[in-house]
Amino acid sequence: MGRLSTDRNRLGGGRFGGYTLAIVLLTTVVWACSRDQVPPPPAPVEEASPTPTPSMPLPGTSTPATPANPDDTATSEETPFSYVIYNAYLVDPDINPVGVAKTREKGIRLFVRGRLRNNTDRVIYRAGVFGKLVVNFDKNVKLEKHSGGLGFDPAITSSNPWRPGTWRDFSITTRAFDPIYREFDPKTITGVISLEAKDPLDYTFKDEIGRLRPMWETLFGAVVASTVQMNEDTTVEYGPNRTRTNLKENDEVELVAQQGAAYLALKDGLIAGWIPEAELRIQQYQQMYPDIPLRTFPMIATVPGKIRITALDYLYETAHDGLPAREEGYMALKVQIQSLAERQTFTVSPDDFWIDQGSGRFAEGFDNVKNVEGALPDNTRLAPGEEVTGWIFIPRRPDGWPFALVFQTRGDDPAHIMLLPAVGRRTSETDEP
């Protein structure tokens, strides 16, 4: 390609090579009574509980660890409280703005959403469910942050008590770690869930009820593979052209990536955009993270009847002759473009390409490339069956992550190539993969 001064980086079996997720969904907790011995609770009261819609199973996987019906999570009649976790992830409003309420508190937080079942014979009128995020960076640096509020929605009160055999929804958000810790990879991450509950007589419960292992990758960019339903009607806008996709409640979408509280979704094979977690019916999150082979080049996308795009290679450019100097540099992608048209001539330009950098951030190809050796020329005209190969240069963002290469001309649907996890966020030779 000529005079490239680059830092090449290939992700291997590191951050994205495979996901191992150890989640404890069910736990047996011990009785704690304030004065008198409490007799064992009777069989739980029968209650119609909504059946969550499960994610589509991955080929070759075993039966999901989280049952579709939350009632199946009650481990025994001697378990005072049982629970099911629908979703858990790390989020930072600075880098994951989609689906996150604005806050002055900067940094990394744990979010957990689930349900708790009262298996006792007690009518609970005061209760709170609490979370704690524990992160170990090395033996000398162990950080802890706790959640605020009581967690239950709606709150458990005298006028809205938690009766035996019934389920209650909860969500937990911890306080934030300093944003500087985004620069480091932790050794271990643990989420701790605890419950405090009492009835108006003599029963009190206060104990840890479970632990889970959040994924650090969900903060920056995680590959997911799941089909879920929409919780509500919504319109998703995507890309620099603001392409709109109308989605209805109960529509199925395919989730292919996650960043914080948002998921990159496809509808009927076409990229729809980033959808907040609250608008999706996610109820088996631990099945969403596949142990997939690392994506490798070449990778292909097709616009039927128009064009076939093959991504052949990539480089991170710190400087390049003929391009304006940028502190963050460029991402260079080598592409081959072939016209599939039968009659008309097809025109492509570098700014028809852009990189999805996560949560509503997009960067278009630099089109002033007439003095750049090896670049895909602006307004390249392709006759039927003709092909051309060249490099496109896309400005990088310091907080961006290359999720997908997208090709779109106005009036057409976008064609995409998923880059994650073949291309990672790390960019220098001194960074560990």
C-alpha positions as CSV (number, residue, x, y, z in Angstrom):
1,M,0.0,0.0,0.0
2,G,3.0,2.3,0.1
3,R,3.8,4.7,2.8
4,L,1.7,3.6,5.7
5,S,3.0,4.4,9.2
6,T,0.8,2.2,11.3
7,D,0.2,0.4,14.6
8,R,-1.4,-3.0,13.5
9,N,-3.4,-4.8,16.1
10,R,-5.1,-8.2,15.9
11,L,-7.4,-9.4,18.6
12,G,-6.8,-13.0,19.4
13,G,-8.0,-15.1,22.2
14,G,-8.2,-12.1,24.6
15,R,-11.1,-9.9,25.4
16,F,-13.4,-11.3,22.7
17,G,-12.0,-14.8,22.0
18,G,-14.7,-16.3,24.1
19,Y,-17.0,-15.5,26.9
20,T,-17.1,-17.4,30.2
21,L,-19.9,-16.2,32.3
22,A,-20.4,-17.7,35.8
23,I,-23.7,-16.7,37.1
24,V,-25.4,-17.8,40.3
25,L,-29.1,-17.4,39.7
26,L,-30.5,-19.4,42.5
27,T,-29.4,-19.5,46.1
28,T,-30.6,-21.0,49.3
29,V,-30.6,-18.5,52.2
30,V,-30.9,-19.2,55.9
31,W,-33.7,-18.1,58.2
32,A,-33.1,-15.2,60.5
33,C,-35.8,-14.4,63.1
34,S,-35.7,-11.7,65.6
35,R,-37.0,-13.6,68.7
36,D,-39.0,-16.8,68.3
37,Q,-38.3,-19.9,66.2
38,V,-40.4,-19.6,63.1
39,P,-42.0,-22.8,61.8
40,P,-41.2,-23.9,58.3
41,P,-43.4,-22.2,55.7
42,P,-46.2,-24.1,54.0
43,A,-46.2,-24.8,50.3
44,P,-46.2,-21.6,48.3
45,V,-49.6,-20.1,47.4
46,E,-50.4,-20.7,43.7
47,E,-50.2,-17.6,41.7
48,A,-50.4,-17.0,37.9
49,S,-47.0,-15.6,37.0
50,P,-46.3,-14.2,33.5
51,T,-44.2,-16.4,31.4
52,P,-41.2,-14.5,30.1
53,T,-40.3,-14.8,26.4
54,P,-36.9,-16.6,26.3
55,S,-34.1,-15.7,24.0
56,M,-33.6,-18.0,21.0
57,P,-31.2,-20.8,22.0
58,L,-27.8,-20.9,20.4
59,P,-27.0,-23.9,18.3
60,G,-25.3,-26.6,20.3
61,T,-26.0,-25.1,23.7
62,S,-27.5,-26.9,26.6
63,T,-30.8,-26.1,28.2
64,P,-30.8,-22.5,29.5
65,A,-29.8,-22.1,33.1
66,T,-32.6,-19.6,33.7
67,P,-36.1,-21.2,33.3
68,A,-38.6,-19.5,31.1
69,N,-41.1,-19.4,34.0
70,P,-39.9,-17.6,37.1
71,D,-41.9,-19.9,39.4
72,D,-39.4,-22.7,38.5
73,T,-36.7,-20.8,40.4
74,A,-38.2,-21.5,43.8
75,T,-35.6,-24.1,44.9
76,S,-37.6,-25.6,47.8
77,E,-40.2,-24.8,50.4
78,E,-37.5,-24.1,52.9
79,T,-36.0,-21.2,50.8
80,P,-37.4,-18.0,52.2
81,F,-36.8,-16.0,49.0
82,S,-35.8,-17.1,45.5
83,Y,-35.0,-14.9,42.5
84,V,-34.4,-14.8,38.8
85,I,-32.1,-12.3,37.1
86,Y,-33.3,-11.0,33.7
87,N,-30.4,-8.7,32.9
88,A,-27.1,-7.5,34.4
89,Y,-24.4,-5.3,32.8
90,L,-21.9,-2.5,33.4
91,V,-22.7,1.0,32.2
92,D,-21.0,4.4,32.0
93,P,-23.1,7.3,30.8
94,D,-20.0,9.0,29.2
95,I,-19.4,6.1,26.8
96,N,-22.9,4.5,26.8
97,P,-25.3,7.4,26.5
98,V,-28.2,5.4,24.8
99,G,-30.7,4.1,27.3
100,V,-29.1,5.8,30.3
101,A,-30.6,8.6,32.4
102,K,-28.5,11.7,32.5
103,T,-26.6,12.0,35.8
104,R,-23.9,14.2,37.2
105,E,-22.2,11.1,38.6
106,K,-19.5,10.0,36.2
107,G,-18.0,6.5,36.0
108,I,-18.8,2.8,35.9
109,R,-21.9,1.3,37.5
110,L,-23.6,-2.1,37.7
111,F,-27.2,-2.4,36.7
112,V,-29.3,-5.5,37.6
113,R,-32.9,-6.3,36.8
114,G,-34.9,-9.3,38.0
115,R,-37.7,-10.6,40.2
116,L,-37.9,-12.0,43.8
117,R,-40.4,-14.5,45.2
118,N,-41.7,-14.5,48.8
119,N,-41.7,-18.2,49.7
120,T,-42.4,-17.6,53.4
121,D,-45.8,-17.5,55.1
122,R,-45.2,-13.9,56.2
123,V,-46.8,-10.8,54.8
124,I,-43.9,-8.4,54.2
125,Y,-44.6,-4.7,54.6
126,R,-41.0,-3.3,54.7
127,A,-38.4,-4.5,52.2
128,G,-35.4,-3.4,50.2
129,V,-33.2,-5.2,47.7
130,F,-29.6,-3.9,47.4
131,G,-26.6,-4.4,45.2
132,K,-22.9,-4.1,45.6
133,L,-20.2,-4.0,42.8
134,V,-16.8,-5.4,43.8
135,V,-13.9,-5.0,41.4
136,N,-10.4,-6.3,42.0
137,F,-7.6,-4.8,39.9
138,D,-4.8,-6.4,41.8
139,K,-4.2,-7.6,45.4
140,N,-3.8,-4.0,46.6
141,V,-6.7,-2.4,44.8
142,K,-10.2,-3.6,45.6
143,L,-13.1,-1.2,45.0
144,E,-16.7,-1.5,46.2
145,K,-19.8,0.6,45.4
146,H,-23.3,0.1,46.7
147,S,-26.7,0.8,45.3
148,G,-29.1,3.4,46.5
149,G,-32.9,3.2,47.1
150,L,-35.0,0.1,48.0
151,G,-34.9,-1.5,44.6
152,F,-38.5,-2.7,44.3
153,D,-40.9,-1.2,41.8
154,P,-43.5,-0.6,43.0
155,A,-42.3,-0.2,46.6
156,I,-43.4,-2.6,49.3
157,T,-45.5,-0.7,51.8
158,S,-48.3,-1.2,54.3
159,S,-50.8,-0.5,51.6
160,N,-49.0,-2.6,49.1
161,P,-47.5,-5.6,51.0
162,W,-45.5,-8.5,49.7
163,R,-47.8,-11.5,50.2
164,P,-46.7,-15.1,50.5
165,G,-46.1,-16.9,47.1
166,T,-46.0,-13.7,45.1
167,W,-43.3,-12.2,42.8
168,R,-42.0,-8.6,43.0
169,D,-39.9,-6.9,40.2
170,F,-36.7,-5.1,41.2
171,S,-33.9,-3.1,39.6
172,I,-30.6,-2.1,41.1
173,T,-28.0,0.5,40.0
174,T,-24.9,1.0,42.1
175,R,-23.0,4.2,42.6
176,A,-20.2,4.8,40.1
177,F,-16.5,4.1,40.1
178,D,-14.1,6.8,39.0
179,P,-13.9,6.9,35.2
180,I,-10.1,6.4,35.3
181,Y,-10.7,2.7,35.9
182,R,-11.9,2.4,32.3
183,E,-8.2,2.4,31.4
184,F,-7.5,-0.9,33.3
185,D,-8.7,-4.5,33.0
186,P,-9.9,-5.9,36.4
187,K,-8.8,-9.3,37.7
188,T,-12.3,-10.2,39.0
189,I,-15.8,-8.5,39.0
190,T,-18.5,-9.6,41.4
191,G,-22.1,-8.4,41.9
192,V,-23.6,-9.1,45.3
193,I,-27.4,-9.0,45.9
194,S,-28.8,-8.7,49.4
195,L,-32.3,-8.5,50.8
196,E,-33.8,-6.9,53.9
197,A,-37.4,-7.7,54.8
198,K,-39.8,-7.7,57.8
199,D,-43.4,-8.3,58.6
200,P,-45.4,-6.2,61.1
201,L,-45.0,-8.9,63.9
202,D,-41.7,-10.5,64.7
203,Y,-40.1,-11.7,61.5
204,T,-36.9,-10.0,60.1
205,F,-34.7,-11.2,57.3
206,K,-31.4,-9.5,56.4
207,D,-28.8,-11.4,54.4
208,E,-26.9,-11.8,51.1
209,I,-29.0,-13.9,48.7
210,G,-26.8,-14.3,45.6
211,R,-23.8,-13.3,43.6
212,L,-23.2,-12.8,39.9
213,R,-20.2,-12.2,37.5
214,P,-20.8,-9.1,35.3
215,M,-18.8,-8.9,32.1
216,W,-16.3,-6.0,31.7
217,E,-16.9,-6.2,28.0
218,T,-20.5,-5.0,28.3
219,L,-19.1,-1.6,29.3
220,F,-17.2,-1.1,26.0
221,G,-18.5,-3.6,23.4
222,A,-19.8,-7.2,23.7
223,V,-20.8,-9.6,21.0
224,V,-24.3,-11.0,21.6
225,A,-26.4,-13.5,19.7
226,S,-30.1,-13.5,20.7
227,T,-33.6,-13.0,19.2
228,V,-35.9,-11.1,21.6
229,Q,-39.2,-9.3,21.4
230,M,-39.9,-5.5,21.7
231,N,-41.5,-4.3,24.9
232,E,-43.2,-1.4,23.2
233,D,-43.7,0.4,19.9
234,T,-40.7,2.6,18.9
235,T,-39.0,4.2,16.0
236,V,-35.2,3.7,15.7
237,E,-33.0,6.1,13.8
238,Y,-29.6,4.9,12.7
239,G,-26.5,6.3,11.1
240,P,-25.6,9.7,9.5
241,N,-28.5,9.4,7.1
242,R,-30.9,8.9,10.1
243,T,-32.5,5.8,8.5
244,R,-35.8,5.0,10.4
245,T,-37.1,1.6,11.3
246,N,-40.6,1.4,12.9
247,L,-40.9,-1.4,15.4
248,K,-44.1,-2.6,17.1
249,E,-44.6,-4.3,20.5
250,N,-43.9,-8.0,20.3
251,D,-41.9,-7.6,17.0
252,E,-38.8,-9.8,17.0
253,V,-35.4,-8.3,16.6
254,E,-32.0,-10.0,16.4
255,L,-29.4,-8.6,18.8
256,V,-25.8,-8.7,17.6
257,A,-23.8,-6.4,20.0
258,Q,-24.1,-4.6,23.3
259,Q,-22.7,-1.5,24.8
260,G,-23.9,-0.6,28.3
261,A,-27.6,-0.3,28.3
262,A,-28.1,-0.5,24.6
263,Y,-28.1,-3.3,22.0
264,L,-27.4,-3.2,18.3
265,A,-30.4,-4.8,16.6
266,L,-31.2,-6.2,13.2
267,K,-34.7,-6.4,11.8
268,D,-35.3,-8.9,8.9
269,G,-31.5,-9.0,8.4
270,L,-31.1,-5.3,8.1
271,I,-29.4,-3.2,10.7
272,A,-32.0,-1.2,12.6
273,G,-29.9,0.6,15.2
274,W,-29.2,0.9,18.9
275,I,-32.2,0.0,21.2
276,P,-32.3,0.8,24.9
277,E,-32.5,-2.3,27.2
278,A,-35.8,-1.0,28.7
279,E,-37.5,-1.4,25.3
280,L,-36.4,-5.0,24.9
281,R,-37.9,-8.1,26.5
282,I,-34.6,-9.6,27.7
283,Q,-35.1,-12.3,30.3
284,Q,-32.3,-14.8,29.8
285,Y,-29.2,-12.6,29.5
286,Q,-26.7,-15.3,30.4
287,Q,-27.5,-17.1,27.2
288,M,-26.9,-14.0,25.0
289,Y,-23.1,-14.1,25.1
290,P,-21.9,-16.8,22.7
291,D,-18.5,-18.5,22.6
292,I,-18.1,-17.7,19.0
293,P,-15.0,-18.1,16.8
294,L,-13.1,-14.9,16.2
295,R,-14.3,-13.1,13.0
296,T,-11.5,-12.9,10.5
297,F,-11.0,-11.1,7.2
298,P,-12.2,-11.2,4.5
299,M,-15.8,-10.4,5.4
300,I,-18.6,-9.7,2.9
301,A,-21.8,-7.7,2.7
302,T,-24.2,-7.5,-0.3
303,V,-26.8,-5.1,-1.5
304,P,-28.8,-7.4,-3.8
305,G,-28.8,-6.2,-7.4
306,K,-26.4,-3.4,-6.7
307,I,-23.1,-4.1,-5.0
308,R,-20.9,-6.6,-3.1
309,I,-18.5,-5.2,-0.5
310,T,-15.6,-7.3,0.8
311,A,-13.6,-6.0,3.7
312,L,-10.1,-7.4,3.2
313,D,-7.9,-5.9,5.9
314,Y,-7.6,-3.0,8.4
315,L,-5.0,-0.8,9.9
316,Y,-5.0,1.9,12.6
317,E,-3.3,4.9,11.1
318,T,-1.4,7.3,13.4
319,A,-0.3,9.4,10.4
320,H,-0.7,9.1,6.6
321,D,0.6,11.2,3.7
322,G,-2.1,13.2,2.1
323,L,-4.5,13.2,5.1
324,P,-5.0,16.0,7.6
325,A,-3.2,15.4,10.9
326,R,-5.5,14.1,13.6
327,E,-4.5,13.4,17.2
328,E,-6.7,10.2,17.3
329,G,-5.6,9.2,13.8
330,Y,-7.6,7.1,11.4
331,M,-8.9,3.6,10.9
332,A,-8.0,2.4,7.4
333,L,-10.1,-0.4,5.9
334,K,-9.1,-2.1,2.6
335,V,-12.3,-3.0,0.6
336,Q,-13.1,-4.6,-2.7
337,I,-16.3,-3.3,-4.3
338,Q,-18.0,-5.2,-7.2
339,S,-21.0,-4.0,-9.1
340,L,-23.9,-6.5,-9.3
341,A,-26.0,-4.2,-11.5
342,E,-27.1,-5.7,-14.8
343,R,-27.3,-2.5,-16.8
344,Q,-26.7,0.8,-15.1
345,T,-23.4,2.2,-13.9
346,F,-23.0,2.4,-10.2
347,T,-21.1,5.2,-8.4
348,V,-19.5,4.8,-4.9
349,S,-17.5,7.2,-2.7
350,P,-15.6,6.9,0.5
351,D,-18.2,8.8,2.4
352,D,-20.8,6.2,1.5
353,F,-19.0,4.1,4.1
354,W,-19.0,4.8,7.9
355,I,-18.1,3.0,11.1
356,D,-20.6,2.4,13.8
357,Q,-18.6,3.4,16.9
358,G,-21.3,2.5,19.4
359,S,-24.3,4.1,21.1
360,G,-25.2,6.7,18.5
361,R,-21.6,7.5,17.4
362,F,-20.8,7.3,13.7
363,A,-17.7,8.3,11.6
364,E,-17.9,8.7,7.8
365,G,-15.1,7.9,5.4
366,F,-12.8,10.8,4.5
367,D,-13.6,11.7,0.9
368,N,-10.8,14.2,0.1
369,V,-8.4,11.5,-0.9
370,K,-7.1,12.5,-4.4
371,N,-3.6,12.8,-3.1
372,V,-3.7,9.6,-1.0
373,E,-1.9,6.6,-2.5
374,G,-4.0,3.5,-2.6
375,A,-7.2,5.2,-1.5
376,L,-10.6,4.4,-2.9
377,P,-11.2,7.4,-5.2
378,D,-14.2,9.7,-4.7
379,N,-17.1,9.1,-7.1
380,T,-15.7,5.8,-8.4
381,R,-17.9,4.7,-11.4
382,L,-18.4,0.9,-11.8
383,A,-19.9,-0.6,-14.9
384,P,-22.0,-3.8,-14.5
385,G,-19.7,-6.6,-13.2
386,E,-16.7,-4.2,-12.7
387,E,-14.8,-4.2,-9.4
388,V,-12.3,-1.9,-7.7
389,T,-10.1,-2.3,-4.6
390,G,-8.9,0.6,-2.4
391,W,-8.5,1.9,1.2
392,I,-11.0,4.0,3.0
393,F,-9.9,6.2,5.9
394,I,-12.3,6.9,8.7
395,P,-11.5,9.3,11.5
396,R,-11.3,7.7,14.9
397,R,-12.8,8.8,18.2
398,P,-11.0,8.3,21.5
399,D,-14.1,6.8,23.1
400,G,-15.3,4.9,20.0
401,W,-15.3,1.2,19.3
402,P,-15.6,-0.2,15.8
403,F,-18.8,-2.3,15.9
404,A,-19.6,-2.4,12.2
405,L,-18.7,-1.1,8.8
406,V,-21.8,0.2,7.1
407,F,-22.3,1.1,3.4
408,Q,-25.3,3.2,2.5
409,T,-26.3,5.5,-0.3
410,R,-29.3,7.8,0.2
411,G,-32.6,6.0,-0.4
412,D,-31.1,2.5,0.1
413,D,-31.1,0.2,3.0
414,P,-27.8,0.0,4.8
415,A,-25.5,-3.0,4.2
416,H,-23.2,-3.9,7.1
417,I,-20.2,-6.0,8.1
418,M,-19.8,-6.7,11.8
419,L,-16.2,-5.9,12.8
420,L,-16.5,-6.8,16.5
421,P,-14.6,-8.8,17.7
422,A,-12.2,-9.0,14.7
423,V,-11.2,-5.4,15.3
424,G,-10.7,-4.1,18.8
425,R,-10.4,-0.9,20.7
426,R,-6.7,-1.3,21.5
427,T,-4.5,0.6,19.1
428,S,-0.9,0.7,20.1
429,E,1.9,-1.8,20.1
430,T,2.3,-1.4,23.9
431,D,-1.3,-2.3,24.6
432,E,-2.1,-5.9,25.6
433,P,-4.7,-7.6,23.4
